[in-house]
Amino acid sequence: MAAHFLVLMERRGITELRWFLLPGFCGGLGTFSAITYEVIERDQGGPLYLFLNVFLCIVAVAVALPLSRKFIPVRT
């Protein structure tokens, strides 16, 4: 979702605001404290959870960015 938002802002020429808006938007999707809790807390996720979380997030962005760039038109 954040990748779609990034591309939409890029295509609409809202590059000045992205550094202000994206950290809050992306931070709302998954916070560092929640991931840390899941990794450290006993009987939760552990290191495998951390690895999968980071890996799958990178995969999601790698898939979403090209799709967003393909389907969101450039504003002229």
Secondary structure, DSSP 8 states (H G I E B T S, - for coil): -HHHHHHHHHHTT-TTTHHHHHHHHHHHH--HHHHHHHHHSTTS-HHHHHHHHHHHHHHHHHHHHHHHHHHS----
